[in-house]
Amino acid sequence: MKRLERKFFLSHPKEIAPLLLGKYIVRVLPEGKIVVKIVETEAYGGIEDDACHVGRFGKTPRTEILFGEVGHAYVYSVYINTYCLNVVCHKNGDAGGILIRAAEPVEGVELILKNRAEVNKNVEITKLLNGPGKLCKGLKIDKTLNGEDMINGDKLYLLEGEKVSSEQILATKRINIPYAKKSKNWLWRFVIKDSKFLSR
């Protein structure tokens, strides 16, 4: 299966976020490999988007990655030891990213369970990666992977995965962004609508 090419991410995040559904994330660890299918994404634009770190804080040492080369990981913490994974995505000269909100395990379930040591081994597989924090714990993603090249890297990268038709995709408002002013009601969350692995 081919890796995604960098040019895939050279457009506005709202255009690419639905196309990312069905693509595979590969996480390579010393103990083995994890492969998951992306089932839920959220687009975050640049200056125009009050929900995006760029729209809220501008260009800072933290957000500089979102202005940089597309296809790199933007990883930030939301709580202690809880992280979110984004892929940098924008037109040249702009800024933005796509949050990976949920995924379906394809390979390496035992490793995911080991990484999510806080859950019972009998937990439903649908609940292992059904949220951005759970996904990062399950794939052992933290700030050491901030800036990682997800096109040509060897620790965390993206594959073409499975074809998802437009009829299978639902667009909704993004989640937990009450501060986002004019942009909080934009339909920039995208899901595979019949998936059992969604965050909600």
Buried (B, 14 or more C-beta within 10 A) or exposed (E): EEBBEBEBBBBBBBEBBBBBBBBBBBBBBEEEEBBBBBBBBBBBBBBBBBBBBBBBEEBEEEBEBBBBEBBBBBBBBEEEEBBBBBBBBBBEEBBBBBBBBBBBBBEBBEBBBBBBEEBEEEEEBBBBBBBBBBBBBBBBBBEEBBBBBBBEBEBBBBBBBBEBEEEBBBBBBBBEBEEBEEBBEBEBBBBBBEBEBBBE
